[in-house]
Amino acid sequence: MSDVMSLLVGQIVQNRELVPRYFFLMSVKLPESLATPLPGQFVMVRVRDRRDLLLGRPFSIYAFARDKTAPVIELLYRTTGRGTIALSRLKSGEYLEILGPLGHGFDIFPEMKKIVLLAGGIGVVPLSFLASHYRKLPINDRLRIIAYLGAKSADHIVGMDRLQETCTDVKISTDDGSSGYHGFVTELLADDMESYLHGDSVIYACGPPAMMKRLAKLLGDRPISCQVSVEERMACGVGACLGCAIHVKAVGDKTRYRRACQDGPIFDIREIIWN
């Protein structure tokens, strides 16, 4: 987790519609005091001066840059309710309240030769930031980053352009077969799984619970590490409300709950109970 967490006021640089009424890309300029976020961390975003939208909404960070003028974060988001719809209507020059960066980021393994990314829908967001981070590391030029991107249909594919800039290969699947492989993205990964079991690969994933559950079953006891970013509803983002508790394994046959916002949102896939 970052050493510094701040409530800041950010100014919107752009808020662009990528898929009509569904996916938007927002860039926000923030004060210099913003701590440098790690891939996998998130921010809580609140629309200012809206008494009907008091709670912030959690957003994974899509990209980050600290230039000569100010730090800028990018948020790629999907409109799913009143809060995100209100967010999508904001214009360049307007202001937001942002709390963060929050949570723990992904573990980085510079010794690995293959980085495997499995994204379902909007789950592409933290994985794209992660891929960019790996590409900037002073490590073996032969590092391969392979992304598997799944979506409902071709119209719902988002973030592919950014992945193509950083990844060695991007493989697409759609539930209806309108683009790439016809079927679940986990099936596409399963076809290549044996090539990742030689101790030189690590898997990172983010997507809907059904996809994560299929991935956990696919991996089983196979000798490969897998970290996942969980998508949970959050009210506070700092662990106070307990609204984002997830069921995890404990010692023996016991189980317990951990907070996605403070203990995560990054977990080992084998730690979570996918029921």
Secondary structure, DSSP 8 states (H G I E B T S, - for coil): --S--EEEEEEEEEEEEEETTTEEEEEEE--TT-----TT-EEEEEETT-TT--S-EEEE--EEEE-SS-EEEEEEEE--SHHHHHHHT--TT-EEEEEEEES------TT-SEEEEEEEGGGHHHHHHHHHHHHHSSS-TT-EEEEEEEESSGGG--SHHHHHHH-SEEEEEETTSSSSEES-HHHHHHHHGGGG-SSSEEEEEE--HHHHHHHHHHHTT-S-EEEEE-----SSSSSSS-TTEEEEE-STT-EEEEETTTT-SEEEGGGB---
